Amino acid sequence: MKEKKVFVIVCSYSVSPDLIIRKFIKLNNKYNFIIIGVIITNNNLFHFQNKYDNWIVKNGSNSILDFSAYFEGLNLIKDKINESSPILFFNDTLIFKHDFSFSINEIFKYYDLMNEINFAAMAGFKSNYNSICLKNPWSNNSVFIPTYLFLLNVQGFKILNQIKESINFENLIIDENIFDSINANPQFIELLKSHTIYNQSPLSWNKNNYKIQDLNLFYKKAFCVYLEHRLSGEISNVGGLIFLNGSRRIQLNLIFREFLINIFNKILKWIR
């Protein structure tokens, strides 16, 4: 039987690399994949000595939050990627804001399918456009895949790499002009602003926006969200999106699990 290989690229900020690797290894005992993993830590407070085979841990630039970690991680392993190995991406919110085991179990169900599909494919949890901008500017679809967790086949990876090249990632400048640099319709630009720089927006990414003094953080987040939607749009234009929560049963299961985790986090915050 042919051994199954998975490349894993993780953006870490709040969770230590050691915890991420241990959780992933424990879960992977169920699947026995060969894991080639990279963790880019965007928080230089972590001091980590790697004792795990097939895992690389590096400090990241945090220039565009999750996506700079994803791009920098890809640079470290792109020469190892072959035509039959899907690439898993996630950030560490998967561990403390979502159900890690449930999510990884669901996405690994699509491992073989991702290898068999002959065009660019991206798997993850479906999310809907339901305010301000109601369609993806690059595909005209009313759905997209949030990039806190997603799986790409090799053709999908090539599209991600093309996006990286198109934004000139290594020389990218993030400042107050970032909204003018994004080639998208006005509705999408306003959606980005409602998630970031509009202080009184109920859609805000950070509910304490008004307390944050570093405006550059908002510009980074806006560009990161732009890349999230562009990736879904460009892949669905030439290939397909695969939704882990496409069935009602899985969607209800996901809602219930996310509800429990939210309650648990609120209790922890109250205790502290």
Secondary structure, 3 states (H helix, E strand, C coil): CCCCEEEEEEEECCCCHHHHHHHHHHHHCCCCCEEEEEEEECCCCCCCCCCCCCEEEEECCCCCCHHHHHHHHHHHHHHHCCCCCCEEEEECHHHHCCCHHHHHHHHHCCHHHHHHCCCCEEEECCEECCCCCCCCCCCCCCEECCCCEEEECHHHHHHHHHHHHHCCHHHCCCCCCHHHHCCCCHHHHHHHHHHCCCCCCCCCCCCCHHHCCCHHHHHHHHHHHHHHHHHHHHHHHHCEEEECCCCHHHHHHHHHHHHHHHHHHHHHHHHC
